[in-house]
Amino acid sequence: MASIRQIAQNMKLQSPAMASASLDQRNDALRRIKQALLDNKDQIFAANAQDLAAADQKGVAPAVKKRLRFDEHKLADVCAGIDSLLGLPDPVGRVLLHRELDEGLELSRVTCPIGVIGVIFEARPDALVQISTLCIKSGNVAILKGGSETTNSNRALFALIHDAAVAAGLPECCLELAESHAEIDELLDCYGLVDLLIPRGSNAFVRHIMDNTKIPVMGHSDGICHIYVDKAADVQKAVPICVDAKCQYTAACNAVETLLVHKDIAGDFLPAMAEAYTQNGVTIRGDERCQAVIDCEPATDEDWDTEYLALTISIKVVDSLDEAIDHINRHGSHHTDAIMSEDDAAAQKFMSLVDSAGVYQNASTRFADGFRYGFGAEVGISTGKLHARGPVGLDGLVTYKYQLRGHGQIVGDYAEGRSQFHFKDLA
């Protein structure tokens, strides 16, 4: 069996063939993948049932079990994601700049695939489908490593996806599946062969990846998301938003973990919020001013830096918008943060000064998602600022190259004044 390094070497050599595959060919692969998933869903569900049974025996946490389940609902979601990808324009070959440097000397900046991408993701079989189809649509080859808790599900899904892609005429090595934990360290050592790593997992795991490779890494660690309830908030509007942001899917990285409440509205908002959270089984941990208004557990300093991924939320009462912004920038993970306010000036200040990949007004943080943004799906959410930020869809999986077309021009003529540049942007 080939090592990860040998696989990466082969993929590096073959990646230009993948990059040059036509849009029709790549879309045909996506259509075949969707049909293969639908035709073989019983096989996939049986494999997933094995993983769920093993998780029960190991006492896997409920949040993890929720992620690793792949059922009719998850199948419908990934198929909808594929349909969305099919409807998106080709991210490859878009001309971002077209400039005449001199007569007969034209420069273009054109999008192209990144090349070989290594994606290490948590125990979510649906993530394997999303990542594979995004890489195919964007013309990249990918080495995929999922969580060990979903070994059987990943194996079943990968076989169907790979066979469908090859049947559409894509290279045999367009996708590879790594299964052992030892292969992660081998992948991290593939500098020069793998162009980008995208880790999806815990803060400690992502930090381990970043600290142990020379390969560029794109991703996020924690999802410590906030909602600030401004003094100009509409309480009837804010309460259901805060419920959705916490309860709609607690295991997601875009679920809210801390509420910041302006002191002037705390008396009206906190009782209504406490009642709604109690009805949804949410445990509240509040600071002293919050405890003075509602009955809740005391919050500690650690709570402001905690990603619960559970039905627990911390609440802090603040004196001002500025204090809320400062708290978020200090304690947040730069993922997604929202303001509840009918004051557009306050909301604009919040959106300008909060240093996060997503900043919202009067909307749930759960909207931070590639599918909900119309990207088809996402390979992850990036909280960095270089190359891609927020949900990473097709645009985050391409880079660009410069193409220069001339008619015998040489630099010497320009250096010695015989020719001159007259930069002119072309349509």
C-alpha positions in Angstrom: 0.0 0.0 0.0 1.4 3.4 -0.9 2.4 5.8 1.8 0.8 9.2 2.2 3.9 10.8 0.9 3.9 8.6 -2.2 0.2 9.4 -2.7 0.9 13.2 -2.3 3.7 13.0 -4.9 1.5 11.3 -7.4 -1.3 13.8 -6.8 1.0 16.7 -7.2 2.1 15.4 -10.6 -1.5 14.7 -11.6 -3.1 17.9 -10.2 -2.7 19.8 -13.5 -4.9 17.2 -15.2 -7.6 17.8 -12.6 -7.2 21.6 -12.9 -7.7 21.4 -16.7 -10.9 19.2 -16.5 -13.8 21.0 -18.1 -16.7 22.5 -16.2 -19.0 20.0 -17.9 -16.8 17.1 -16.7 -16.7 18.4 -13.2 -20.4 19.0 -13.1 -21.0 15.5 -14.5 -19.0 14.1 -11.6 -21.2 16.0 -9.1 -24.4 14.7 -10.8 -23.0 11.1 -10.7 -22.0 11.5 -7.0 -25.5 12.6 -6.0 -27.1 9.7 -7.9 -24.7 7.2 -6.3 -25.5 8.5 -2.8 -29.2 8.2 -3.4 -29.0 4.8 -5.1 -26.8 3.4 -2.3 -28.3 5.1 0.7 -29.1 1.9 2.5 -25.5 0.8 2.3 -24.4 4.2 3.7 -27.0 4.1 6.6 -25.8 0.6 7.5 -22.2 1.7 7.7 -23.2 4.7 9.8 -25.2 2.4 12.1 -22.0 0.5 12.8 -20.3 3.8 13.7 -23.1 4.8 16.0 -23.2 1.5 17.8 -19.4 1.7 18.3 -19.9 5.3 19.7 -22.5 4.0 22.2 -20.0 1.4 23.4 -17.3 3.9 23.8 -19.5 6.4 25.6 -18.9 9.1 23.0 -20.3 12.6 24.0 -23.8 13.4 22.8 -22.5 16.4 20.8 -20.1 14.2 18.9 -22.7 11.6 18.3 -25.0 14.2 16.8 -22.3 15.1 14.4 -21.5 11.6 13.3 -25.1 10.6 12.5 -25.8 10.3 8.8 -29.5 9.8 8.1 -32.2 10.8 5.6 -32.0 14.4 6.7 -28.2 14.6 6.3 -28.5 12.9 2.9 -31.0 15.4 1.8 -28.8 18.2 3.0 -25.7 17.0 1.1 -27.8 16.4 -2.0 -29.1 20.0 -1.8 -25.6 21.2 -1.4 -24.6 19.3 -4.6 -27.5 20.9 -6.5 -26.4 24.3 -5.3 -22.8 23.6 -6.4 -24.1 22.6 -9.8 -25.9 25.9 -10.2 -22.8 28.0 -9.4 -20.5 29.4 -12.1 -17.1 27.9 -12.7 -14.6 29.3 -10.2 -11.7 28.4 -12.4 -10.6 30.5 -15.3 -12.3 33.8 -14.2 -10.4 36.8 -15.4 -9.9 39.1 -12.4 -7.7 41.7 -14.2 -7.1 42.4 -17.9 -4.6 45.1 -18.6 -2.6 46.4 -21.6 0.9 47.2 -20.5 1.9 48.4 -23.9 0.5 47.8 -27.4 0.6 44.1 -28.0 1.5 43.3 -24.4 -1.5 42.2 -22.4 -1.6 40.9 -18.8 -4.4 38.9 -17.2 -4.9 37.6 -13.7 -6.9 34.4 -13.9 -8.2 32.1 -11.2 -6.9 28.6 -10.9 -7.2 25.7 -8.4 -4.9 25.7 -5.4 -3.7 22.2 -6.3 -3.3 19.5 -3.6 -5.4 20.1 -0.5 -5.2 18.1 2.7 -8.4 18.2 4.7 -8.5 16.8 8.3 -12.0 17.0 9.6 -14.1 15.9 12.7 -16.5 13.0 13.0 -19.0 14.2 10.4 -19.7 12.0 7.4 -21.6 14.8 5.7 -18.4 16.9 5.8 -16.7 14.3 3.6 -19.3 14.8 1.0 -19.2 18.6 1.2 -15.4 18.7 1.0 -15.1 16.2 -1.8 -17.7 17.9 -4.0 -16.2 21.4 -3.4 -12.8 20.2 -4.3 -14.1 18.6 -7.5 -16.0 21.7 -8.6 -13.0 23.9 -7.9 -10.6 21.6 -9.8 -8.5 20.5 -6.8 -7.3 17.1 -5.8 -7.7 16.3 -2.1 -6.4 14.0 0.6 -9.2 13.4 3.1 -8.8 12.3 6.7 -12.0 12.0 8.8 -12.5 11.2 12.5 -11.9 7.6 13.5 -15.5 7.5 15.0 -16.9 7.6 11.4 -14.5 5.1 9.8 -17.2 2.9 8.3 -19.4 5.8 7.1 -16.4 7.6 5.5 -15.2 4.4 3.8 -18.7 3.8 2.3 -19.2 7.4 1.2 -15.7 7.8 -0.2 -15.9 4.6 -2.4 -19.1 5.9 -4.0 -17.8 9.4 -4.5 -14.5 8.4 -5.9 -15.9 5.8 -8.3 -18.5 8.4 -9.6 -15.8 11.0 -10.1 -13.6 8.6 -12.1 -16.6 7.4 -14.1 -17.0 11.1 -15.2 -13.4 11.0 -16.6 -11.6 12.7 -13.7 -8.1 11.4 -12.7 -7.9 8.3 -10.6 -6.1 10.2 -7.9 -8.5 13.1 -7.8 -9.4 12.0 -4.2 -7.7 9.9 -1.6 -8.8 8.7 1.8 -6.5 8.4 4.7 -7.7 6.3 7.6 -5.1 5.9 10.3 -4.1 8.5 12.9 -0.4 8.0 12.0 -1.1 9.2 8.5 -1.9 12.7 9.9 1.7 13.2 10.9 2.9 11.9 7.6 0.6 14.3 5.8 2.0 17.2 7.9 5.5 16.3 6.6 4.5 16.7 2.9 5.7 20.3 2.5 6.2 21.0 -1.2 3.7 18.3 -2.2 0.6 19.4 -0.4 -0.3 23.1 -1.1 -2.8 23.7 1.7 -4.1 22.1 4.9 -7.6 22.7 6.2 -8.1 21.2 9.7 -11.5 21.1 11.3 -11.6 20.2 15.0 -10.8 21.4 18.5 -8.7 24.3 19.3 -5.9 22.0 20.6 -6.1 19.9 17.4 -5.9 22.9 15.1 -3.0 24.3 17.1 -1.2 20.9 16.8 -1.5 21.0 13.0 -0.3 24.6 12.8 2.7 23.9 15.1 3.9 20.8 13.3 3.9 21.6 9.6 5.4 24.0 7.1 2.4 23.6 4.9 0.1 26.7 4.9 -2.9 26.1 7.2 -6.3 27.6 6.8 -9.1 27.2 9.4 -10.5 28.0 12.7 -10.1 26.6 16.2 -12.9 27.6 18.7 -16.3 29.0 17.9 -16.8 31.4 20.8 -19.7 33.4 19.3 -21.5 36.3 21.0 -24.7 38.2 20.7 -24.8 41.7 22.1 -28.3 42.8 23.1 -28.2 46.6 22.7 -30.3 49.1 24.7 -32.2 49.7 21.4 -33.0 46.0 20.9 -36.5 44.8 20.2 -37.0 42.2 22.9 -39.7 40.3 21.1 -37.4 40.0 18.1 -34.2 39.3 20.1 -35.4 36.5 22.3 -36.2 34.0 19.5 -33.0 34.9 17.7 -31.0 34.1 20.9 -32.9 30.8 21.3 -32.2 29.8 17.7 -28.5 30.8 18.0 -28.1 28.6 21.1 -30.5 25.7 20.6 -31.0 25.1 16.9 -27.8 23.0 16.8 -25.7 23.3 19.9 -22.8 21.3 18.6 -22.1 23.7 15.8 -19.1 26.1 15.9 -21.5 29.0 15.0 -23.8 28.4 18.0 -23.8 31.4 20.4 -21.9 30.8 23.7 -22.1 34.3 25.4 -24.8 36.9 25.6 -23.8 40.5 26.4 -26.8 42.6 27.6 -26.9 46.4 27.9 -27.8 47.4 31.5 -30.6 49.7 30.3 -32.5 46.7 28.8 -31.5 44.0 31.2 -34.6 44.4 33.3 -36.9 43.7 30.4 -34.8 41.3 28.3 -33.3 38.9 30.9 -36.5 37.6 32.4 -38.0 37.0 29.0 -34.7 35.3 27.9 -34.5 33.2 31.0 -38.0 31.9 30.5 -37.3 31.0 26.9 -34.0 29.3 27.7 -35.6 27.3 30.6 -38.3 26.0 28.2 -35.5 24.8 25.9 -33.4 23.2 28.7 -30.6 25.8 28.6 -28.5 26.4 31.7 -27.6 30.0 32.3 -24.3 31.2 33.9 -24.5 34.9 34.7 -22.3 37.6 36.2 -23.4 39.3 39.4 -25.6 41.9 37.7 -27.3 39.2 35.7 -27.9 37.2 38.9 -29.5 40.3 40.4 -32.2 40.1 37.8 -32.7 36.4 37.2 -32.1 33.1 39.0 -29.0 31.5 37.3 -25.7 29.9 38.1 -22.7 32.2 38.8 -20.3 32.7 35.8 -16.6 32.5 36.3 -13.8 34.2 34.3 -13.3 30.9 32.5 -16.8 31.0 31.1 -16.1 34.0 28.9 -13.4 31.9 27.1 -15.4 28.7 26.8 -17.0 27.0 23.8 -19.7 24.9 25.5 -21.1 23.1 22.4 -23.9 22.2 24.8 -27.1 23.7 26.3 -25.2 26.1 28.4 -24.7 29.9 27.9 -22.9 32.6 29.8 -24.5 36.1 30.2 -22.8 39.3 31.1 -24.4 42.7 31.7 -22.4 45.6 30.2 -22.6 49.4 30.5 -22.1 50.3 26.9 -21.7 49.3 23.2 -18.0 50.0 23.6 -17.7 47.6 26.5 -19.5 44.9 24.5 -17.2 45.3 21.5 -14.1 45.2 23.8 -15.3 42.0 25.4 -15.9 40.3 22.1 -12.5 41.3 20.7 -10.8 40.1 23.9 -12.7 36.9 24.5 -14.1 35.9 21.1 -12.6 33.5 18.6 -13.2 36.0 15.6 -15.8 33.6 14.2 -19.3 35.2 14.2 -20.8 37.8 16.5 -24.1 39.6 16.3 -25.8 42.7 17.7 -29.6 43.0 18.4 -30.5 46.6 17.9 -32.9 48.8 16.0 -30.3 51.6 16.1 -28.6 51.3 12.7 -25.8 53.7 13.8 -25.0 51.5 16.8 -25.2 48.4 14.6 -22.8 49.9 12.0 -20.3 50.8 14.7 -20.5 47.2 16.0 -20.0 45.8 12.6 -17.1 48.0 11.9 -15.2 47.5 15.1 -15.9 43.8 16.0 -12.9 41.9 14.5 -14.7 38.7 13.4 -15.2 36.9 10.1 -18.9 37.4 10.4 -20.8 40.3 12.0 -24.6 40.4 12.0 -27.4 42.7 12.9 -30.7 41.2 14.2 -29.9 37.7 12.9 -28.8 34.4 14.4 -25.2 33.4 14.4 -26.2 30.1 12.9 -26.4 31.7 9.5 -22.6 31.5 9.3 -22.6 28.6 6.9 -21.4 28.1 3.3 -24.7 26.5 2.2 -26.7 29.4 3.8 -24.5 31.9 2.1 -25.2 30.3 -1.3 -21.7 28.8 -1.6 -23.2 25.3 -2.1 -21.3 24.0 0.9 -18.0 24.8 2.8 -14.8 23.1 3.6 -14.8 25.0 6.9 -14.8 28.4 8.4 -11.6 30.5 8.4 -11.0 33.0 11.2 -7.8 34.1 9.6 -7.4 37.1 7.4 -5.2 35.8 4.6 -6.6 34.2 1.4 -10.0 33.3 2.7 -12.2 34.4 5.6 -15.5 33.1 7.0 -17.2 30.1 5.4 -14.8 28.8 2.8 -16.6 27.8 -0.4 -15.4 27.7 -4.0 -13.8 31.1 -4.0 -11.6 30.1 -1.1 -10.4 27.0 -2.9 -8.9 28.9 -5.9 -5.9 31.2 -6.2 -4.8 33.0 -9.4 -2.0 33.1 -11.8 -0.7 35.9 -14.1 -0.8 35.3 -17.8 1.2 37.7 -20.1 0.8 37.6 -23.9 3.3 39.5 -26.0 4.7 39.8 -29.5 8.5 39.7 -28.9 8.8 42.5 -26.4 11.9 42.5 -24.2 12.5 44.3 -20.9 15.7 45.9 -22.2 13.7 48.2 -24.5 11.8 49.6 -21.6 14.8 49.9 -19.3 16.7 51.9 -21.9 13.7 54.1 -22.9 13.1 52.7 -26.4 9.6 51.6 -25.3 7.3 52.9 -22.6 4.5 51.4 -20.6 1.1 53.0 -20.9 -1.0 50.8 -18.5 -4.6 50.6 -19.6 -7.3 48.4 -18.2 -9.3 46.5 -20.8 -12.8 45.3 -20.6 
